[in-house]
Amino acid sequence: MIKTNLTLSQAKERVKKLHQKPVCVTLNLGRNKFISFTGTLAGVYPALFTVTPFDKGFKGKTSYSYSEYLCGRVKITESKEDANA
């Protein structure tokens, strides 16, 4: 388990700040496997958040819990890329 300095409410606030903005998502799948994609943070809910990928052919999970974000399995950064680019 990765120790973090964030609380659950702080993690939710960080994700809320990115709502409806373009983001770059990096997923840690384990065994040194990573997937990165860009999309829009579409929904922020009490238990999870959803990302809509710009690539319509993306075949992966697009909803994540805040615990995945806290543990480092999901990393989200604001992206400068736009869906029209």
C-alpha positions as CSV (number, residue, x, y, z in Angstrom):
1,M,0.0,0.0,0.0
2,I,1.3,3.4,-0.9
3,K,1.1,6.0,1.9
4,T,-0.4,9.3,0.9
5,N,-0.7,12.7,2.5
6,L,-4.1,13.2,1.1
7,T,-7.4,12.5,2.8
8,L,-10.5,11.2,0.9
9,S,-12.1,14.7,1.0
10,Q,-9.0,16.3,-0.4
11,A,-8.8,13.8,-3.2
12,K,-12.5,14.5,-4.1
13,E,-11.8,18.3,-4.1
14,R,-8.8,17.8,-6.5
15,V,-10.9,15.7,-8.9
16,K,-13.8,18.2,-8.7
17,K,-11.5,21.0,-9.8
18,L,-10.9,19.1,-13.1
19,H,-14.6,18.5,-13.8
20,Q,-15.5,19.1,-17.5
21,K,-11.9,19.8,-18.4
22,P,-9.5,17.9,-20.7
23,V,-7.4,15.5,-18.6
24,C,-4.6,13.0,-19.2
25,V,-5.2,9.7,-17.3
26,T,-2.4,7.2,-16.6
27,L,-3.5,3.8,-15.3
28,N,-1.1,1.5,-13.4
29,L,-2.2,-2.0,-14.4
30,G,0.5,-3.7,-12.3
31,R,3.7,-5.6,-13.4
32,N,5.1,-2.5,-15.0
33,K,2.1,-2.1,-17.3
34,F,0.8,1.4,-17.9
35,I,-1.9,2.9,-20.1
36,S,-2.3,6.6,-20.8
37,F,-5.1,8.3,-22.6
38,T,-6.7,11.8,-22.8
39,G,-10.3,12.6,-22.3
40,T,-12.8,14.8,-20.5
41,L,-13.6,14.3,-16.8
42,A,-17.3,13.9,-17.4
43,G,-18.8,13.0,-14.1
44,V,-18.0,13.5,-10.4
45,Y,-20.1,11.4,-8.1
46,P,-19.8,10.7,-4.3
47,A,-18.1,7.3,-4.7
48,L,-16.5,7.5,-8.2
49,F,-15.6,9.7,-11.2
50,T,-15.8,9.1,-14.9
51,V,-13.6,10.0,-17.8
52,T,-14.8,10.1,-21.4
53,P,-11.9,9.3,-23.7
54,F,-11.3,11.4,-26.9
55,D,-10.5,8.2,-28.8
56,K,-13.9,6.7,-29.6
57,G,-12.3,3.2,-30.1
58,F,-10.9,3.1,-26.5
59,K,-11.8,-0.2,-25.0
60,G,-11.0,0.2,-21.3
61,K,-12.5,1.1,-18.0
62,T,-13.5,4.8,-17.7
63,S,-14.9,5.0,-14.2
64,Y,-12.6,5.1,-11.2
65,S,-13.0,5.2,-7.4
66,Y,-11.3,7.8,-5.3
67,S,-9.4,5.0,-3.5
68,E,-7.7,4.1,-6.8
69,Y,-6.7,7.8,-7.1
70,L,-5.4,7.9,-3.6
71,C,-3.4,4.7,-4.0
72,G,-1.7,5.8,-7.2
73,R,-3.4,3.3,-9.5
74,V,-5.0,6.2,-11.4
75,K,-3.1,9.5,-12.0
76,I,-5.0,12.5,-13.5
77,T,-3.4,15.7,-14.8
78,E,-4.9,18.6,-16.6
79,S,-4.3,18.3,-20.3
80,K,-3.8,21.2,-22.8
81,E,-5.1,18.9,-25.6
82,D,-8.6,19.6,-26.9
83,A,-11.0,17.1,-28.3
84,N,-11.0,19.0,-31.7
85,A,-7.2,18.9,-32.0
